[in-house]
Amino acid sequence: MDWTREEFAAAVNAHSRAMYRAARSVLDCGADAEDAVSQAVLQAWQSLDKLRDKNAVRPWLVKIAVNCAYAQRRGRGKVVYLDDLPQEPAAPEPPQDGGLWEAVCALPPERRAVVVLFYYEDMSVEQIAKALRAPQGTVKSRLSRARKQLKEMLCDKEGRYGTV
């Protein structure tokens, strides 16, 4: 399937936010996510001949972005800055403004990735499993645990949801 530069650029522009959100769900830093997206665009361009269906370009680009984000996370090793160390070990606190996105960002990386891909990128469990190279059952359990954790983070003591 032949693509012109303009078609490829249009596809990347149309799906760049989805690629960024997917990479950001894996990486803690926005700049790192931007780097992963840049790497994903390069890899997508280099392997464009492997894409069989033009209609499947969005999940294909998102999967490449997720893979680049994971590669970047693995490659940088375990670096912990002293400012980032918690004073005492504790579960993540709910966000002060009660915002849903802030709560999603407070989830552990594995749960955050599946929530972003499922709810924000509208990917199916099967597509997420392929993108993350995880069994479908693992994706489902991470989604379930993430929902429970989000509910705990966003509910007040009486069980009512805060302002979202």
ChimeraX commands (.cxc) that place a marker at each C-alpha (Angstrom):
marker #1 position 0.00,0.00,0.00 radius 0.5
marker #1 position 1.58,3.23,-1.15 radius 0.5
marker #1 position 1.44,6.35,0.98 radius 0.5
marker #1 position 2.42,9.84,-0.04 radius 0.5
marker #1 position 4.28,12.07,2.37 radius 0.5
marker #1 position 1.21,14.27,2.62 radius 0.5
marker #1 position -1.04,11.33,3.53 radius 0.5
marker #1 position 1.39,10.15,6.18 radius 0.5
marker #1 position 1.77,13.66,7.61 radius 0.5
marker #1 position -2.01,14.07,7.72 radius 0.5
marker #1 position -2.39,10.75,9.54 radius 0.5
marker #1 position 0.29,11.68,12.08 radius 0.5
marker #1 position -1.29,15.11,12.62 radius 0.5
marker #1 position -4.72,13.57,13.07 radius 0.5
marker #1 position -3.51,11.03,15.64 radius 0.5
marker #1 position -0.64,12.86,17.36 radius 0.5
marker #1 position -2.70,13.62,20.48 radius 0.5
marker #1 position -3.66,9.96,20.83 radius 0.5
marker #1 position -0.02,8.97,20.40 radius 0.5
marker #1 position 1.07,11.50,23.02 radius 0.5
marker #1 position -1.57,10.43,25.54 radius 0.5
marker #1 position -0.61,6.79,25.07 radius 0.5
marker #1 position 3.09,7.55,25.55 radius 0.5
marker #1 position 2.34,9.81,28.50 radius 0.5
marker #1 position 0.39,7.03,30.16 radius 0.5
marker #1 position 3.59,4.97,30.20 radius 0.5
marker #1 position 6.08,7.74,30.97 radius 0.5
marker #1 position 6.05,10.14,33.91 radius 0.5
marker #1 position 7.46,13.14,32.06 radius 0.5
marker #1 position 5.75,15.03,29.25 radius 0.5
marker #1 position 9.06,15.74,27.53 radius 0.5
marker #1 position 9.88,12.02,27.55 radius 0.5
marker #1 position 6.46,11.30,26.03 radius 0.5
marker #1 position 7.15,13.83,23.27 radius 0.5
marker #1 position 10.47,12.11,22.57 radius 0.5
marker #1 position 8.72,8.75,22.40 radius 0.5
marker #1 position 6.16,10.14,19.94 radius 0.5
marker #1 position 8.93,11.56,17.78 radius 0.5
marker #1 position 10.65,8.19,17.76 radius 0.5
marker #1 position 7.32,6.52,16.97 radius 0.5
marker #1 position 6.74,8.78,13.97 radius 0.5
marker #1 position 10.19,7.93,12.64 radius 0.5
marker #1 position 9.61,4.20,13.16 radius 0.5
marker #1 position 6.17,4.42,11.56 radius 0.5
marker #1 position 7.60,6.17,8.50 radius 0.5
marker #1 position 10.35,3.56,8.19 radius 0.5
marker #1 position 7.93,0.64,8.45 radius 0.5
marker #1 position 4.99,2.17,6.60 radius 0.5
marker #1 position 5.02,-0.67,4.07 radius 0.5
marker #1 position 3.98,-3.07,6.87 radius 0.5
marker #1 position 0.65,-1.30,7.38 radius 0.5
marker #1 position -1.85,-3.26,5.31 radius 0.5
marker #1 position -5.04,-1.30,5.98 radius 0.5
marker #1 position -5.14,2.51,5.87 radius 0.5
marker #1 position -8.18,2.41,8.14 radius 0.5
marker #1 position -6.08,0.82,10.89 radius 0.5
marker #1 position -3.53,3.64,11.00 radius 0.5
marker #1 position -4.68,5.02,14.39 radius 0.5
marker #1 position -4.24,1.86,16.49 radius 0.5
marker #1 position -1.04,1.11,14.56 radius 0.5
marker #1 position 0.46,4.52,15.40 radius 0.5
marker #1 position -0.68,4.29,19.03 radius 0.5
marker #1 position 0.87,0.85,19.39 radius 0.5
marker #1 position 4.18,2.11,18.01 radius 0.5
marker #1 position 4.06,5.08,20.42 radius 0.5
marker #1 position 3.42,2.76,23.38 radius 0.5
marker #1 position 6.27,0.48,22.33 radius 0.5
marker #1 position 8.62,3.46,22.00 radius 0.5
marker #1 position 7.57,4.73,25.42 radius 0.5
marker #1 position 8.25,1.35,27.02 radius 0.5
marker #1 position 11.62,1.14,25.24 radius 0.5
marker #1 position 12.51,4.59,26.48 radius 0.5
marker #1 position 11.47,3.72,30.04 radius 0.5
marker #1 position 13.55,0.53,29.96 radius 0.5
marker #1 position 16.52,2.27,28.40 radius 0.5
marker #1 position 16.94,5.04,30.90 radius 0.5
marker #1 position 17.34,2.71,33.87 radius 0.5
marker #1 position 16.39,3.32,37.46 radius 0.5
marker #1 position 17.00,6.98,38.18 radius 0.5
marker #1 position 15.44,8.42,41.30 radius 0.5
marker #1 position 15.87,12.07,42.14 radius 0.5
marker #1 position 16.04,12.99,45.80 radius 0.5
marker #1 position 13.29,15.58,45.35 radius 0.5
marker #1 position 10.99,12.85,44.04 radius 0.5
marker #1 position 11.40,10.56,47.04 radius 0.5
marker #1 position 8.35,10.53,49.31 radius 0.5
marker #1 position 8.88,11.57,52.90 radius 0.5
marker #1 position 6.98,8.50,54.08 radius 0.5
marker #1 position 5.61,5.57,52.11 radius 0.5
marker #1 position 1.93,6.08,51.43 radius 0.5
marker #1 position -0.71,5.42,48.84 radius 0.5
marker #1 position -1.15,8.23,46.33 radius 0.5
marker #1 position -3.37,10.95,47.69 radius 0.5
marker #1 position -6.39,12.03,45.70 radius 0.5
marker #1 position -5.84,15.18,43.69 radius 0.5
marker #1 position -6.69,18.43,45.45 radius 0.5
marker #1 position -9.11,19.63,42.80 radius 0.5
marker #1 position -10.78,16.24,42.42 radius 0.5
marker #1 position -10.11,16.16,38.69 radius 0.5
marker #1 position -10.43,12.87,36.90 radius 0.5
marker #1 position -7.34,13.36,34.71 radius 0.5
marker #1 position -5.20,14.13,37.78 radius 0.5
marker #1 position -6.50,10.96,39.42 radius 0.5
marker #1 position -5.69,8.93,36.31 radius 0.5
marker #1 position -2.16,10.38,36.30 radius 0.5
marker #1 position -1.76,9.32,39.93 radius 0.5
marker #1 position -2.37,5.65,39.05 radius 0.5
marker #1 position 0.58,3.25,38.80 radius 0.5
marker #1 position 1.96,3.16,35.23 radius 0.5
marker #1 position 0.47,-0.24,34.30 radius 0.5
marker #1 position -3.02,0.80,35.34 radius 0.5
marker #1 position -2.69,4.30,33.94 radius 0.5
marker #1 position -1.75,2.92,30.52 radius 0.5
marker #1 position -4.80,0.68,30.21 radius 0.5
marker #1 position -7.16,3.41,31.48 radius 0.5
marker #1 position -5.84,5.96,29.00 radius 0.5
marker #1 position -5.97,3.54,26.10 radius 0.5
marker #1 position -9.42,2.20,27.00 radius 0.5
marker #1 position -11.27,5.37,28.00 radius 0.5
marker #1 position -9.38,8.20,26.32 radius 0.5
marker #1 position -8.28,6.43,23.14 radius 0.5
marker #1 position -11.35,4.18,22.83 radius 0.5
marker #1 position -9.29,1.06,22.18 radius 0.5
marker #1 position -10.74,-2.39,22.82 radius 0.5
marker #1 position -9.29,-4.78,25.38 radius 0.5
marker #1 position -7.93,-6.86,22.50 radius 0.5
marker #1 position -6.21,-3.84,20.92 radius 0.5
marker #1 position -4.75,-2.80,24.28 radius 0.5
marker #1 position -3.46,-6.31,24.87 radius 0.5
marker #1 position -1.70,-6.24,21.51 radius 0.5
marker #1 position -0.29,-2.76,22.06 radius 0.5
marker #1 position 1.01,-3.55,25.55 radius 0.5
marker #1 position 2.00,-7.13,24.70 radius 0.5
marker #1 position -0.02,-8.42,27.63 radius 0.5
marker #1 position -2.71,-11.09,27.87 radius 0.5
marker #1 position -6.30,-9.87,27.62 radius 0.5
marker #1 position -7.00,-11.14,31.13 radius 0.5
marker #1 position -4.19,-8.97,32.47 radius 0.5
marker #1 position -5.62,-5.93,30.71 radius 0.5
marker #1 position -9.07,-6.66,32.16 radius 0.5
marker #1 position -7.74,-7.08,35.70 radius 0.5
marker #1 position -5.68,-3.87,35.44 radius 0.5
marker #1 position -8.78,-2.02,34.25 radius 0.5
marker #1 position -10.82,-3.42,37.13 radius 0.5
marker #1 position -8.20,-2.51,39.71 radius 0.5
marker #1 position -7.76,0.94,38.19 radius 0.5
marker #1 position -11.53,1.59,38.34 radius 0.5
marker #1 position -11.58,0.58,42.00 radius 0.5
marker #1 position -8.59,2.77,42.80 radius 0.5
marker #1 position -10.07,5.73,40.91 radius 0.5
marker #1 position -13.35,5.33,42.79 radius 0.5
marker #1 position -11.48,5.37,46.11 radius 0.5
marker #1 position -9.52,8.43,45.05 radius 0.5
marker #1 position -12.52,10.39,43.79 radius 0.5
marker #1 position -15.14,9.53,46.42 radius 0.5
marker #1 position -15.48,11.45,49.66 radius 0.5
marker #1 position -15.99,9.76,53.02 radius 0.5
marker #1 position -19.74,9.36,52.45 radius 0.5
marker #1 position -19.17,7.58,49.14 radius 0.5
marker #1 position -20.19,10.51,46.95 radius 0.5
marker #1 position -18.11,11.54,43.99 radius 0.5
marker #1 position -16.29,14.82,44.28 radius 0.5
marker #1 position -16.25,17.46,41.62 radius 0.5
marker #1 position -15.02,15.90,38.42 radius 0.5
marker link #1:1,2 radius 0.2
marker link #1:2,3 radius 0.2
marker link #1:3,4 radius 0.2
marker link #1:4,5 radius 0.2
marker link #1:5,6 radius 0.2
marker link #1:6,7 radius 0.2
marker link #1:7,8 radius 0.2
marker link #1:8,9 radius 0.2
marker link #1:9,10 radius 0.2
marker link #1:10,11 radius 0.2
marker link #1:11,12 radius 0.2
marker link #1:12,13 radius 0.2
marker link #1:13,14 radius 0.2
marker link #1:14,15 radius 0.2
marker link #1:15,16 radius 0.2
marker link #1:16,17 radius 0.2
marker link #1:17,18 radius 0.2
marker link #1:18,19 radius 0.2
marker link #1:19,20 radius 0.2
marker link #1:20,21 radius 0.2
marker link #1:21,22 radius 0.2
marker link #1:22,23 radius 0.2
marker link #1:23,24 radius 0.2
marker link #1:24,25 radius 0.2
marker link #1:25,26 radius 0.2
marker link #1:26,27 radius 0.2
marker link #1:27,28 radius 0.2
marker link #1:28,29 radius 0.2
marker link #1:29,30 radius 0.2
marker link #1:30,31 radius 0.2
marker link #1:31,32 radius 0.2
marker link #1:32,33 radius 0.2
marker link #1:33,34 radius 0.2
marker link #1:34,35 radius 0.2
marker link #1:35,36 radius 0.2
marker link #1:36,37 radius 0.2
marker link #1:37,38 radius 0.2
marker link #1:38,39 radius 0.2
marker link #1:39,40 radius 0.2
marker link #1:40,41 radius 0.2
marker link #1:41,42 radius 0.2
marker link #1:42,43 radius 0.2
marker link #1:43,44 radius 0.2
marker link #1:44,45 radius 0.2
marker link #1:45,46 radius 0.2
marker link #1:46,47 radius 0.2
marker link #1:47,48 radius 0.2
marker link #1:48,49 radius 0.2
marker link #1:49,50 radius 0.2
marker link #1:50,51 radius 0.2
marker link #1:51,52 radius 0.2
marker link #1:52,53 radius 0.2
marker link #1:53,54 radius 0.2
marker link #1:54,55 radius 0.2
marker link #1:55,56 radius 0.2
marker link #1:56,57 radius 0.2
marker link #1:57,58 radius 0.2
marker link #1:58,59 radius 0.2
marker link #1:59,60 radius 0.2
marker link #1:60,61 radius 0.2
marker link #1:61,62 radius 0.2
marker link #1:62,63 radius 0.2
marker link #1:63,64 radius 0.2
marker link #1:64,65 radius 0.2
marker link #1:65,66 radius 0.2
marker link #1:66,67 radius 0.2
marker link #1:67,68 radius 0.2
marker link #1:68,69 radius 0.2
marker link #1:69,70 radius 0.2
marker link #1:70,71 radius 0.2
marker link #1:71,72 radius 0.2
marker link #1:72,73 radius 0.2
marker link #1:73,74 radius 0.2
marker link #1:74,75 radius 0.2
marker link #1:75,76 radius 0.2
marker link #1:76,77 radius 0.2
marker link #1:77,78 radius 0.2
marker link #1:78,79 radius 0.2
marker link #1:79,80 radius 0.2
marker link #1:80,81 radius 0.2
marker link #1:81,82 radius 0.2
marker link #1:82,83 radius 0.2
marker link #1:83,84 radius 0.2
marker link #1:84,85 radius 0.2
marker link #1:85,86 radius 0.2
marker link #1:86,87 radius 0.2
marker link #1:87,88 radius 0.2
marker link #1:88,89 radius 0.2
marker link #1:89,90 radius 0.2
marker link #1:90,91 radius 0.2
marker link #1:91,92 radius 0.2
marker link #1:92,93 radius 0.2
marker link #1:93,94 radius 0.2
marker link #1:94,95 radius 0.2
marker link #1:95,96 radius 0.2
marker link #1:96,97 radius 0.2
marker link #1:97,98 radius 0.2
marker link #1:98,99 radius 0.2
marker link #1:99,100 radius 0.2
marker link #1:100,101 radius 0.2
marker link #1:101,102 radius 0.2
marker link #1:102,103 radius 0.2
marker link #1:103,104 radius 0.2
marker link #1:104,105 radius 0.2
marker link #1:105,106 radius 0.2
marker link #1:106,107 radius 0.2
marker link #1:107,108 radius 0.2
marker link #1:108,109 radius 0.2
marker link #1:109,110 radius 0.2
marker link #1:110,111 radius 0.2
marker link #1:111,112 radius 0.2
marker link #1:112,113 radius 0.2
marker link #1:113,114 radius 0.2
marker link #1:114,115 radius 0.2
marker link #1:115,116 radius 0.2
marker link #1:116,117 radius 0.2
marker link #1:117,118 radius 0.2
marker link #1:118,119 radius 0.2
marker link #1:119,120 radius 0.2
marker link #1:120,121 radius 0.2
marker link #1:121,122 radius 0.2
marker link #1:122,123 radius 0.2
marker link #1:123,124 radius 0.2
marker link #1:124,125 radius 0.2
marker link #1:125,126 radius 0.2
marker link #1:126,127 radius 0.2
marker link #1:127,128 radius 0.2
marker link #1:128,129 radius 0.2
marker link #1:129,130 radius 0.2
marker link #1:130,131 radius 0.2
marker link #1:131,132 radius 0.2
marker link #1:132,133 radius 0.2
marker link #1:133,134 radius 0.2
marker link #1:134,135 radius 0.2
marker link #1:135,136 radius 0.2
marker link #1:136,137 radius 0.2
marker link #1:137,138 radius 0.2
marker link #1:138,139 radius 0.2
marker link #1:139,140 radius 0.2
marker link #1:140,141 radius 0.2
marker link #1:141,142 radius 0.2
marker link #1:142,143 radius 0.2
marker link #1:143,144 radius 0.2
marker link #1:144,145 radius 0.2
marker link #1:145,146 radius 0.2
marker link #1:146,147 radius 0.2
marker link #1:147,148 radius 0.2
marker link #1:148,149 radius 0.2
marker link #1:149,150 radius 0.2
marker link #1:150,151 radius 0.2
marker link #1:151,152 radius 0.2
marker link #1:152,153 radius 0.2
marker link #1:153,154 radius 0.2
marker link #1:154,155 radius 0.2
marker link #1:155,156 radius 0.2
marker link #1:156,157 radius 0.2
marker link #1:157,158 radius 0.2
marker link #1:158,159 radius 0.2
marker link #1:159,160 radius 0.2
marker link #1:160,161 radius 0.2
marker link #1:161,162 radius 0.2
marker link #1:162,163 radius 0.2
marker link #1:163,164 radius 0.2
view
